[in-house]
Amino acid sequence: MKISEIISFSFREELARIRQQEALRASRHLILYPTPHGNLVSRHLSTQSQFCRACVSMGYLSPQQMQHAALRYQLGMSRDGGVIFWQINQLGQVYDGKIMYYRPDCHRDHEHVPTWVISVIKSFYQCPVDIPTPHCLFGSHLLKPLPDSPRLGEEHQTVCVVESEKTAVILSEVFPQYLWLAAGGLNELTVNKLFPLRHRQVIIFPDTDETQATYSLWFRIAQEAMRCNGGKITVSPLLEQKATAEQKSRKIDLVDFLFESHRVTGHKV
């Protein structure tokens, strides 16, 4: 091997090491933000994402409601118009951000695969190592501190847990008397993520399907969470009892059901 080749190889190796260190520092900076108003979050705060515009244009929320919801959940926007659903725990630490894309009808754009802010950081710095990031329920930063010896549900809003971030954001304005959190996916609800809710009144609203698979899965998780963590969790059978067969075939969620019912009956949501 020539001297020039050795120097070139050493430079590339050192550059890769520096990029890896920068990525790790960036990821730690993201995770350790002391409040949900850290620079990365506040810099991307926006109501101009595809998701926010669709919420307003489809009549789910008024522009003023969308502003309130965006501030409540610190909604961000990526450079290509995706919405950033930040993962911020009850201590205000920012774990990560999920970047998702929506069509003008406010349904998921499945041509764009969701990604995570940590993954973008890794890609930017060409970091070859995995950066471990814990996750929590979306909206966990809204959980107010409990007294040292709380009684179940004392002086605190009932917490409602749904599957999608979209549903939590919309229903936080429609039913502001409740605190709306989201698992972020069918298989994202876990016993560990429910642990911070052990001293609160909790209602879980699973999406529906033709075989009750989603309801059964989340019911089992809720039972296990109560066994391990304590507390009281109610799993709502609303969609299983009220959704039509056609709605179940589309695997609708609570916000779909409420707004579709409103359009049929004319009753206010």
N, C-alpha and C positions, 0 to 999 in steps of 0.2 A: 504494500500500500504506500502511495506517495505521501510526502509530508502535507501537501495541499489537501489531499483527501482526508487525512487524519484531522487537520484543522477544521475542515468543513463538517466532518462528522461530529466533532466535539462541540462546534457551534450549534448544530442542530439539536444535539442532546441537551445543551445548556438552555437553549431557547424553549424546548419542550418542558424542561424542569421549571423555568420561570413562569410559563403559561399555566402550568399545573398549580403552582403556588398562588398565582393571581386568582385563579378560579376558586380555589379553596377559600382564599380571603374574601372574595366576593360573596360566596355562599354563606360564610359565617356572618358577614355583615348583614346579609338578608335575614338570616334566622334570628339574629340578636337585636333587631330593632326594638328599642324599649317601648315604643308606642305605635299604634296603627297609623300614625302620621309621619312615619319615617320618610326620608327623601325619595326612595324608590317608589313608594306607594303614592305619595302626594304628587310626584312629578307626572304620574300617569293617570291621575284622577280625571274622569271625563264622563259626560253623558252623550258623547257623539259616536260611541261604538255602534256596530250593527245591531246589537242586542237592545241597547237603550232606545235607539231610534225606532226599532220595530215594536217595542213595548208601547210607545206612544202612538205610532201610526195605526196599530191594530186595536187601540182602545183599551188596552189593559190598564194603563196608567195615564194620567194627565201629565203635561210637561212639569208642573210643579211637584206632583207626586214622584215623578222620575228623579227630579233633583233631590228630593228628600231621601229616596231609597238609595241613590248613588252615594250620597254622603254617609248614610247609615252603614252601608256595606263597603265603602271605600272602593267603588267599582272603578277599574282602570280601563285603558284602551291600548292595544298594541299598535304598532305602526301600520299594520294592514287591516285595521278596523275590528279586530277581535276584541271581545270583552275580557278583562282580567278579573277573575274571581279570586281575591286574595285569601289565603289561609292564615288567619290571625287568631292566636289562642286567647284564652280569657285573661292572660297577663299582658296582652298587647304585643307579644312576640310574633313577627311575621315569619312563618315557616316557608311559604312558597306561594305561587300564584298560578292558577289554571287559566290558560288562554283558550277561549272557545269562540266558535263562529256560528252566527245565526242568519237565517234567511229573512227576507222582508216580512214573512208571515209569522215571525217570532218562533219558528221551530228550528231545531238544530240543522246546520248545514253539514251533512255527513260527508261531503266532498273534502272538507277540511278536518283533519284529525286534530283533536285537542292536544295541546302541549303544555309543558310546565316551564315557569320562569327559570328554575334551576337548570333545566335542560338547555335553555337558550344560553345561559351563562356558560355552561360546559362547552357548548358548540362554539361560542364566540372565542373562548380562550383555548379551544382545541384541547380540552382536558381529557386525558384518557382514563381517569379513575372515576369510580362511582362516588357521588357526594350524597351521603345519607341525609334524608330530610324527613322528619316526622310530619304527620298530617293530623288535622283536627276537623271537627264539624265546621262547615262554612258558617260564619256569623258568630263564632264563639267569643269574639272580642266584645260582643254586646252583653255578655253575662256579667251582671253586677256582683261585686263581692258579697258573700254571705257572712252573717255574724259568726262568731267563734263556735257557738253551740246552736245551730239553726234547727228550727222545727220545719218539717217537710212543707215546702211551698210558702213559708211565712213571708208575707209582704213582698212577694216577687211574682212577676208575670208567669203565667203558664207557658212552658216551652213547647213549641210544636216542631217536630222534626219531619222533613220531607226529603224526597230523593234528590231533586234538582235544585241548583242554585237559582235558576229562573223562578221557580215556584216560590221559594223563600222571599226573594226580592219583591215580587209582585204582591204576595199576600201580606207582607209587612205593612203595606199601605192600605190594603183592603180591610184587614183585621188587625189594626195596630194595638189592640188590647192584649195580643199574644206576642211572644218573642219567637221569631221564625229562624230556624237553623236548617241546614241541608247536609246530607251525607255526601252528596256529589256523585252518586252512582249506586246501582243496586247492591254491589258487593263492597261498597265503601262504609257501610254501617257496621261498626264493631263494638264489642263490649268495652274496649279501652276508650273509644271515642265518647261513649255514653257516661264514662266515669265522672266527669265534671258536673253532670246533671243529677247526681245521686240524691241530692237534698231538695230537688225541685219537682214540681208537678209537671209531668211530661206526657205529651200525646204524640204518638208516631202515626203518620199517614203514609202507608205504603202506596206505591202505584198499583194499578190493577192489571190483570191479564186473564186469559181464558181458563187457566188451570189453578188459579189462586197460589201460584208458586211464589210470587213476590210477597204476598201477605204471609204465607207460611214461613218463609225464610226470616222476615223481619220479626214475626211473632216469636220465633225460636231465639233470635238474638236478644230481644227484649226480656224474655224469660231468663236467659243466661245472665244478662246484665243485672237484673234484680237479685238473682242468686249470689252473684259475685260482688256487686257494688252496693246492694241495698236500694232503698228508694221504691218509688211506685211509678211504673210506666204503663200507660194505656195504649194499646194498639187499635186504632180506629178501624172498624169494619165498614165505614161509610161507602167507599167505592165498591166493595164487594157486594153490598146490599142494594146500592142505588144505581150503579152504572149499568147501561144496557149491554147486551151481548156484543153489539157492534162497537161500542166504546171499549169494551174489554179486549176485543180483537185488535184494537189500535193501541192498547197498553197506555191508556190515558193516565194523567196524574190529577191531583186535586184541583189545580188551577184550570186545567182543561175542562174538568167536570163542572166546576162552578160557573165558568163563563159560557159554556155550551148550554147549561141549564138556564142561564139568564137570557140567552138569545131565544130559547124556545118558549119560556114562560113569560118573559118580559119583567120578571121580578128583579129587583136590585140585588146585586151580589153582596 
